[in-house]
Amino acid sequence: MQIVTWMSTPHFQHAEIARECGFVHLVLDIEHGTFDLDSLDRFIGFVKAIGMAVHAKVLGPSTEAIQQALDFGADSVIIPHVLDAAHAATVCVAAKYPPLGRRSFAAGRSMTYGRQPDDFFPAENRRVRCWPMCETAQALADIEAILKLPTVDGIFMGPSDLALSRGRPNYDFTDADRADIAKVAQACAAAGKEWVMPGWRADERAFAMAQARPPAMLVVGPQYGIIRAGFEGLRATLEQEGLGGRPTP
């Protein structure tokens, strides 16, 4: 099981600090972050060069978004907004080369800028992970069928959007939320495939690890949350030193 941290902006020093602190996997939130194509290309190249693996939460469930992240060197793609098994079948083929899928050939970083060996394509299909997200009621209802797809290596949980899609006012890690997460974990175990859990809180992480099949990755420490926690900790320290009171602009 891998511990992974989450980045929403292409901040090189943040990645370096994470690496120095022992984190060797990054999720890049391209969907909600500030990555354009140029910064994504440069950032993935940099992160790979310092020995980190890259898991790209792509812009959306489209061929172009999936292929661009993989061509830039991502080790896996996390695909948001997957509706059901039929939708997953049409989307996830972009992550695998023929005959398994329909990923298009492109020379570049993924081939170390040289000619690919004869066994490259099947080896790449095995190495690169394709994780559609379970963040809709339809995807949850169809989870077993999604996991049967040969282009799907596992499921990336999206508990907040899933809770909203299921008619709840918020994601609060309630009994209903835990039941949904457990259903996905159980389906992945039955299919012999991976699941990935964003565990921002200790109780979420403990619950994920208690499943019969623990997650292949636990995603912790969202970039903005880490920054806010740092400022909050500093503010608390200053208040303990008698330097409290919020400064006015």
C-alpha positions as CSV (number, residue, x, y, z in Angstrom):
1,M,0.0,0.0,0.0
2,Q,1.3,3.4,-1.0
3,I,0.8,6.7,0.8
4,V,0.2,9.5,-1.7
5,T,-0.1,13.3,-1.4
6,W,-2.3,15.6,-3.4
7,M,-1.3,18.7,-5.4
8,S,-3.6,21.2,-7.1
9,T,-0.9,23.6,-8.4
10,P,2.4,23.0,-10.3
11,H,4.6,24.2,-7.4
12,F,8.0,22.7,-7.9
13,Q,9.3,23.5,-4.4
14,H,6.3,21.9,-2.8
15,A,7.0,18.7,-4.8
16,E,10.7,18.8,-3.7
17,I,9.7,19.3,0.0
18,A,7.3,16.3,-0.3
19,R,10.0,14.2,-1.8
20,E,12.5,15.2,1.0
21,C,9.9,14.2,3.5
22,G,9.6,10.7,2.1
23,F,6.6,11.0,-0.2
24,V,7.3,9.4,-3.6
25,H,3.7,9.4,-5.1
26,L,1.7,12.5,-6.1
27,V,-1.8,12.9,-7.3
28,L,-2.1,15.9,-9.6
29,D,-5.6,17.4,-9.6
30,I,-5.8,18.6,-13.2
31,E,-9.6,18.8,-13.1
32,H,-9.8,21.4,-10.3
33,G,-6.2,22.6,-10.2
34,T,-4.2,25.2,-12.2
35,F,-2.4,22.9,-14.6
36,D,-2.4,24.0,-18.2
37,L,-0.7,21.8,-20.9
38,D,2.6,23.5,-20.7
39,S,2.9,23.5,-16.9
40,L,1.6,19.9,-16.8
41,D,4.3,18.8,-19.2
42,R,7.1,20.6,-17.4
43,F,5.8,19.6,-13.9
44,I,5.4,15.9,-14.7
45,G,8.9,15.8,-16.2
46,F,10.4,17.4,-13.1
47,V,8.5,15.2,-10.7
48,K,9.6,12.0,-12.6
49,A,13.2,13.3,-12.7
50,I,13.3,13.5,-8.8
51,G,12.0,10.0,-8.5
52,M,8.3,10.4,-7.9
53,A,5.4,8.6,-9.4
54,V,2.6,10.7,-10.9
55,H,-1.1,9.9,-10.8
56,A,-3.1,12.3,-13.0
57,K,-6.7,13.2,-12.1
58,V,-7.4,14.3,-15.6
59,L,-9.5,17.2,-16.8
60,G,-12.5,15.1,-17.6
61,P,-13.7,11.8,-19.2
62,S,-12.3,12.5,-22.6
63,T,-9.7,10.8,-24.9
64,E,-7.6,13.9,-25.2
65,A,-7.3,14.6,-21.5
66,I,-6.4,11.0,-20.8
67,Q,-3.8,10.7,-23.6
68,Q,-2.1,14.0,-22.9
69,A,-1.5,13.1,-19.2
70,L,-0.1,9.7,-20.2
71,D,2.0,11.1,-23.1
72,F,3.6,13.6,-20.6
73,G,4.6,10.6,-18.4
74,A,1.8,10.0,-15.9
75,D,1.9,6.5,-14.3
76,S,-1.9,6.3,-13.9
77,V,-5.0,8.2,-14.8
78,I,-7.8,9.0,-12.5
79,I,-11.0,9.7,-14.6
80,P,-13.7,11.8,-13.0
81,H,-17.4,12.1,-14.0
82,V,-17.8,8.4,-15.0
83,L,-21.5,7.8,-15.1
84,D,-22.0,4.0,-15.5
85,A,-20.5,0.9,-17.1
86,A,-21.3,1.9,-20.6
87,H,-19.7,5.3,-20.1
88,A,-16.7,3.7,-18.5
89,A,-16.3,1.3,-21.4
90,T,-16.2,4.2,-23.9
91,V,-13.8,6.4,-21.9
92,C,-11.3,3.9,-20.4
93,V,-10.1,2.6,-23.7
94,A,-8.1,5.8,-24.1
95,A,-5.8,4.6,-21.4
96,K,-4.7,1.3,-23.1
97,Y,-3.0,0.6,-26.4
98,P,-4.6,-1.8,-28.9
99,P,-5.8,-4.5,-28.9
100,L,-6.9,-3.8,-25.3
101,G,-7.9,-0.2,-25.9
102,R,-7.6,2.7,-28.3
103,R,-4.8,4.8,-26.9
104,S,-3.0,6.6,-29.7
105,F,0.7,6.2,-30.3
106,A,2.9,9.2,-29.5
107,A,6.7,9.2,-29.3
108,G,8.1,11.2,-26.4
109,R,8.7,11.0,-22.6
110,S,6.7,7.8,-22.1
111,M,9.2,6.1,-24.5
112,T,12.3,8.0,-23.3
113,Y,12.3,9.8,-26.7
114,G,13.4,6.7,-28.6
115,R,12.0,3.9,-30.6
116,Q,9.7,1.6,-28.6
117,P,10.8,-2.0,-28.3
118,D,8.5,-4.8,-29.6
119,D,7.1,-5.5,-26.1
120,F,6.5,-1.9,-25.2
121,F,2.7,-1.7,-25.8
122,P,1.6,-4.8,-23.8
123,A,4.1,-3.8,-21.0
124,E,2.7,-0.3,-20.9
125,N,-0.8,-1.6,-20.7
126,R,0.2,-3.6,-17.7
127,R,2.2,-0.8,-16.0
128,V,-0.2,2.2,-16.5
129,R,-3.2,2.1,-14.2
130,C,-6.6,3.3,-15.3
131,W,-8.8,4.2,-12.3
132,P,-12.3,5.6,-13.1
133,M,-13.8,7.4,-10.2
134,C,-16.8,6.3,-8.3
135,E,-18.4,9.6,-7.5
136,T,-21.9,9.2,-9.0
137,A,-24.9,7.2,-7.9
138,Q,-25.0,5.5,-11.4
139,A,-21.3,4.5,-11.1
140,L,-22.0,3.0,-7.6
141,A,-25.0,1.0,-8.9
142,D,-22.9,-0.3,-11.8
143,I,-19.6,-0.8,-9.9
144,E,-19.4,-4.6,-10.5
145,A,-19.9,-4.1,-14.3
146,I,-17.3,-1.3,-14.4
147,L,-14.8,-3.5,-12.7
148,K,-15.3,-6.3,-15.2
149,L,-14.0,-4.0,-18.0
150,P,-10.5,-5.2,-19.1
151,T,-9.4,-1.5,-19.4
152,V,-10.2,-0.8,-15.8
153,D,-7.5,-1.6,-13.2
154,G,-9.5,-0.4,-10.2
155,I,-11.6,2.4,-8.7
156,F,-10.7,5.7,-7.2
157,M,-13.2,6.8,-4.6
158,G,-14.8,10.2,-4.9
159,P,-16.8,10.2,-1.6
160,S,-17.8,13.9,-1.5
161,D,-19.4,14.0,-5.0
162,L,-20.8,10.5,-4.4
163,A,-22.6,11.7,-1.2
164,L,-24.1,14.6,-3.1
165,S,-25.1,12.4,-6.0
166,R,-26.8,10.1,-3.5
167,G,-29.0,12.9,-2.2
168,R,-27.1,13.8,0.9
169,P,-26.5,17.4,1.9
170,N,-22.8,16.9,2.5
171,Y,-20.1,14.3,2.9
172,D,-19.7,13.8,6.6
173,F,-18.4,10.2,6.7
174,T,-21.7,9.0,8.0
175,D,-22.9,5.4,8.2
176,A,-24.4,5.8,4.7
177,D,-21.1,7.2,3.4
178,R,-19.1,4.3,5.0
179,A,-21.6,1.8,3.5
180,D,-20.9,3.2,0.0
181,I,-17.1,3.1,0.5
182,A,-17.4,-0.5,1.8
183,K,-19.5,-1.5,-1.2
184,V,-16.8,-0.3,-3.6
185,A,-14.0,-2.0,-1.5
186,Q,-15.9,-5.3,-1.5
187,A,-16.6,-5.1,-5.2
188,C,-12.9,-4.5,-5.9
189,A,-11.9,-7.4,-3.7
190,A,-14.3,-9.7,-5.5
191,A,-13.0,-8.6,-8.9
192,G,-9.4,-8.9,-7.8
193,K,-8.8,-5.2,-8.6
194,E,-7.4,-2.2,-6.8
195,W,-9.2,0.7,-5.1
196,V,-7.8,4.0,-4.0
197,M,-9.2,6.1,-1.1
198,P,-8.7,9.8,-0.4
199,G,-8.3,9.7,3.4
200,W,-8.0,13.2,4.7
201,R,-9.0,12.2,8.2
202,A,-7.7,9.6,10.6
203,D,-11.1,7.8,10.9
204,E,-11.3,7.6,7.1
205,R,-7.9,6.0,6.9
206,A,-8.6,3.6,9.7
207,F,-11.9,2.5,8.0
208,A,-10.2,2.0,4.6
209,M,-7.4,-0.1,6.2
210,A,-10.0,-2.2,8.0
211,Q,-11.6,-3.4,4.8
212,A,-11.0,-7.0,3.7
213,R,-8.9,-5.7,0.8
214,P,-7.1,-2.5,1.9
215,P,-6.7,0.2,-0.6
216,A,-3.7,0.1,-3.0
217,M,-3.1,3.8,-2.2
218,L,-4.2,6.1,0.5
219,V,-4.2,9.8,-0.6
220,V,-3.5,12.2,2.2
221,G,-2.5,15.8,2.7
222,P,-4.2,18.0,0.1
223,Q,-1.9,20.8,-0.9
224,Y,-4.2,23.7,0.2
225,G,-5.0,21.9,3.4
226,I,-1.3,21.4,4.2
227,I,-0.7,25.1,3.6
228,R,-3.7,26.2,5.7
229,A,-2.7,23.8,8.5
230,G,0.7,25.3,8.5
231,F,-0.6,28.9,8.9
232,E,-3.1,27.7,11.6
233,G,-0.4,26.0,13.5
234,L,1.8,29.2,13.3
235,R,-1.1,31.3,14.4
236,A,-1.8,29.0,17.4
237,T,1.9,29.2,18.4
238,L,2.0,33.0,18.2
239,E,-1.2,33.1,20.4
240,Q,0.5,30.8,23.0
241,E,3.4,33.3,23.0
242,G,1.1,36.1,23.8
243,L,1.2,37.5,20.3
244,G,-2.5,36.7,19.6
245,G,-5.1,38.9,18.0
246,R,-5.7,38.8,14.4
247,P,-3.8,41.5,12.5
248,T,-5.9,44.0,10.6
249,P,-5.1,44.7,7.0
